[in-house]
Amino acid sequence: MATVRVTNTSQRPGSEVAELYLQPPQTPGAPRLMLRGIERITLAPGQTRELTFTLLPDQLSTVDPAGARSVVSGAYKLFVGSTQPDLTTSQSTSFQVEAASSAQR
C-alpha cells in the first residue's frame, strides 16, 4: 500500500486526479514506468485528504522479451502526482523485492 496526503492550497474548491506510477527494475523488455493507480478527488479550500493505493503482486510484474511474465527482484520506485513523473526531478519512494516470482495473468 502507498498512502499520500493531498492538500488544496488554493482559496477555491478544486478537483485533482492523483496518479500512482511504478518504476520497475530496468531489465530487457521492462517499461520505464507503469501507471498502477488513479483516483479523482475533490477538496474544499485548505482541505487535506489521505489517499491509499493498494498494489497487488501481479501489478509488479513485467513481461520479458520471450513473453514470460514475472516479478523481477530489485529496487522499485513509486511516484504519485497529477501527471507522469519526470524521473530526474520528481520525488519518489523506493522498496525492494528480494525474490523473483511468477505472476498469474
Summary of the structure (lengths in Angstrom):
residues: 105
radius of gyration: 15.8
end to end distance: 20.9
largest distance: 52.8
contacts: 258
relative contact order: 0.29
helix: 4%
strand: 50%
